Amino acid sequence: MRAARLITYRQPLELASVSDPEPGEDGVVLRVLACGVCRSDWHAWSGADPDVVLPMIPGHEFCGEVVAVGKRVGRWKVGDRVIAPFILACGHCPDCAQGHQTICADQVVPGFTCDGAFAEYVSVAHADANLSVLPDTMAPEIAAALGCRVTTVWQALVGRAQLQGGEWLAVFGGGGVGISTLLLGKALGARVIVVDIADDKLNYAKTLGADVVVNAATSNAPEAIKDITCGGAHVAIEALGIETTTIAAMKSLRKLGRMVQIGMPAGPHSNMTLPMDALYSGQLAVFGTRGMPSWRYPSLLSLIAGGSVDLSPLVTRHISLSQVSEELAAFDHPTPPGVAVVTDFTH
């Protein structure tokens, strides 16, 4: 099969012909229909993720068609169109039994702990515990865009912050995670403020229904949010994983507010100096989140299929495998609005 492999950190991926994967006993092999390019892939590409051992085929936001099935798989057959969370949980440990699949100690993460989906085919472990049916009405590029951004946001808003209709939601970062938060937040009935330093991203957020946008390069974002909301946001989402925006998100909250850290703190941002006085005096709740358990897919897919949210604005670039390296390198700087999805695996 054709694949894009990470051979050397911060260098273009190598396009090569490699052996087709085989399914594990409890796994399947998918023909990849589409795969998103994510900031988490950039962490792997830049050498910031300690789980990655080179060489590696990155890519963790995928959907596909089943082409091979392991002998212990009971739910899936060749020809099924499916989608998977990027954290593939074992499905039988105590954490999985309680529904906490994202903290499974035996998890597999394509593109990080095993080869991923920047390739024509990908092997998916623990298929019965993780795969969900891809609705016939959902285009593969939209399904791939759910990836780790929409699914992680859904878990953050519904499972962690428990966002309520009518609440103010402040989103720090207008990239793929930020736009996903805006779209899902509006679908849940929240009033949404998007914060960024790039006017093109703020303008794009405004066209997608943001109630307010704030340029953090020209204003004090926490103060602006407290003025707009008469006291602060009920929920804040940090979508970049950097200290500046994490601090700003915490300071933007009203008393008893909730913040969810979605952005992955890595490299120099692995350790942050945070305003614990704001946490203490405001009696704030700060959550970490990573991924989404597979059992939340039905509610998310139902929301989309029912027309409550249109995720098509997320996908602004359809690319080939040969263009992935350019997209990864672009994360070193402010990126254009929307996300790129690989839909051409032939070159």
N, C-alpha and C positions, 0 to 999 in steps of 0.2 A: 504494500500500500504506500501511498504518498503521505509524508508527514513532515512537519516543521519541528526540528529538534533544537533544544537549547544545549549547546556544546560548551560555550564559554560565556560567563556572565557579561552582560552589557555589550554583547556582540550580536549581529544579525543571526537569526535562527537559520539552521542548516536545512535546506529542502532536500530530502533524500527518499529513496525507496527502501522501506524496511519490511520485515516480516509481518504478516497479518497477525493480530492477537488471537489467542484462544480463550474460550470461556473457562472460568473456574467451575468447580462442581456446583456452587450455588450462584453462579454468575451468568451473564450473557455477553455477547458481542453485538454492538450496534454499528450499523452504517450511519455515520454522522450526517445529519441533515443540515445542521447549523451549529456554530459555536461562537459565543461572544468573546470579546477581548476586554479584559477587566483590569482595574488598577491592581488587584491581587496578583494577576499574571505579571504585572510590572515588578512587584515585590520579588517574585521568583526570578524574573529575568535579571534584576539588578543585584541578586545575591543576598537579599535581606531576609529571606525565609530559610531558617536552619533545617527545615524538613527536606529541602530539595537536594538531591544527590544527582550530579551530572554523569552522563547525559540524560536528559529528560524531555519528553514531549509535553509541553504545557497545554493549557486549555481545560477549563472546568465548568464552563457554562454551555451545556450541550443538550440537544435532543436528537433522537435517531430512530431508526427502524431495526428491530431485532433480526439478526441474520444467523445467530448460533446460540444454543441454549445448553447450559450445564445440566448434568443428570439429576441434580437435586433441586432444580427449579420447577415449581408447580404452577405459578400464576401466569407465565408468559410463554409465547410461542413465536416461531419465525413469522415475520410480517407485521407484528404489533408495532405501532408507533408510540414511543414512550418518552418521558422526561424524568430526570433524576436530580435530587439535590446534590450540591457539590460535596457534602459530607455523606459518605456511604457508611451507615451504621451497621453493626453486626446483626441487630434485630433480636438478640436473645439474652443479652446481659441485663443485670438489674436496672441500669439507667435506661436502656432501650425499653424495657418492660414498663417503666413509668412514663414513657413518652419523651424522655430527654435524650433523643438520639444524637443531638449535636455535641454531647459530651461523652459519647461512647468511647471507651478506652481502646477499643479495637477498630476504630474507624479507619476508612481508606479514603484518601482525597486525591482524585485524579488530577494530574498536572503538578502535584506536590509530593505525594508519597508513592505515586505510580504514574505511568504514562497517561497523558490526558488526551484531549479531543481536537488538537490542532492536527488532525489526521483524518484519513478516509474512514477509519474504523477505530472504535475504542472498546476496551473491555470494562465491564461494570460488575463489581463485586456485590454480593449479598442482594441479588436482584429482587427477590420476593419482598424484602424488607424496605426497599427504597424506591423502586420504579413506580410511576403513576402513568395512567393512560393520557396520551396527548390528544386533546379534543380535535375532532376532524375539522372544526371551524378555525383552529388556531394555526397560523402560518408558522413554519419552523423558525424563521428569524425572530418572530415575537417570542416564541417559546424559549429560544436561546437567550434572548434579552432578559427573561425572568432571572436566569442565571443565579448569581449570588447577590445581585443588587435588589431585584424586586422581592425575591424570597426572604432575604435577610431583613429587608424593610418591613415586610408583612409580619415576620416574627417580632421585630422590634416594636411595631405599633400596636399589634394585637396581643402578643404574648408577653411582652415586657412592660411597655409603658401603659398599656390598656387605654389607648386614646379614645376619648369620647366625642361625640358630635357636638359642635359648638365651641370646642376648646381651641385655643391658639397653639399652633404648631410652628416652631422656628426651625428651619433647616439650614445648617451651616455647610455649604458646599453645593454648587449647582451642577455637578457632573451627573453620571449615571445613577448613583445612589440618591443624590439630591432630587433629581427629576422624578425618580421612582417614588420617593417619599412625598413629593408634591402631589403626584397623581393619586396615590393610594390615600393620602391624607384627605384630599378633597372628596374622594369616594366615600370616606368614612364620616364626612360631614364637618371636618375641621376647617378652621380659617388658617391659611398657610402663609408664612413669611419665608422667603428664600434669601439667604445671605451669601454673597460671593464678592470677589474683587474684579471680575470680568464683566463688562457691560453686555457682551454678546450673550453670556449665560443668563444674566438677569433679564434681559429682554426676551429671551426664549422662554424663561420661566413665566414671565408675565403673559405671553401668548398662550401658555398652557393652563392659565387660571390662577396663578399665584395672586393672593389678595394684596400683598405688599412685597416689594423687593428692596433690599438694603445693600448698598455698596460699602463694604467694610474698609475699602481703601480711602474713602472720602468722608466717612462718618464713624462715630463710636457705635458699633452695632448693638451691644447690650443696652446702652442708654436709649437708642432709637427704638428698639423693640419694647422696652418698658414704657416708653411714651405712647407708642402705637396701641399697645394692649392694655393700657391703664394698670400697670403693675408687673407685667412680665408674661412670658409664654407659659402655658401649662406643661408643654412637652417640648424638649429641644432634641434634635438629632444632629450628632457630629458625624460628618460623612467623609472626612479626609484623613483622620488619624494623626493630626499634628497638634502640638501644644497650644498654639495661638487660638485655634478654633475651638478646642476643647474648653479652654478657659472662658472664651467668649460665650460658648453655649451654656456653661454653668451660670455665668453672670447674667444671662438673659432671662432666667427663670423667675417666676413669682414664687412666693413662699409655698412650700409643699409641692413645688414643681418636680418633674421627672426628666432626666436626661438619659439618652441611650447612646453609647459609644459604638457606632457602626464602623467608622474608619479604623483601619488596622494600624496601631502605633508600631512603627518599626524603625530600625536604625537609631538616629539621634533622638527620636520621639518615643523610644521604648520606655523611658523614664521621664515623667513630667512633674513640674512643680505646679500644683493646682491650688485654687483658692478655697482651702478647707474652711476658712471663716464664713464664706458664702454658703457652703454646704451646711455648716453647723447652724448659723443664724437663720437661714432660710428653711431648715429642716428638709433639705432636698433629698431626692432619691437618685442615685446614679447607677445605671445598669450597663453591663457589658453584654454584647450579643455577637454570635457568630453562626451564620447559617440558619436553616429552618428545618425542623423535623419533617419527614415526608408525610406524616399524617395531616399536616396543615395544607397540603396541596389541594384537596377537594374544595375547601372554602375559598382559597385564592382563585382557583380556576373557575369556580362557580360565579364569583364576583365579576371576572373578566367575561365569561361566556354570557352572563346576563346583561351585559352592556353597561354596567355601572362604572366601568373605567376603560378608557381606550389607551393601550400602551404603545400603539404604533408610533407616536412621536419620539419614543426612546431610541428607535433605530434610525440613525441618520446616515449610516455608511455601510454598504454591502461590499465586502472585500474578498480577495482570494488569499490562499495560504502565503503567497509570496509577499503580501502586503502587511502581514502581522507584525514583522519586525519594526516597520515604520510606525505602526500604532503604538507598540510598546515603548519605543524611544520617545514618542510624543508626550508620555506621562511625566517626563522630566520637566515639563513646562506646562502652563495652562493649556488645556485641550479645548477643542471646539465643542459646542453643545452636542448632546446625544452620544450614542455608543456605536461602535463598529461591530459587525457580526460577519464571521466567515461563512459564506454560502457557496463559494467556489473552491473545491478541493482538488482541482485538476492542475493548477499551476500557481 
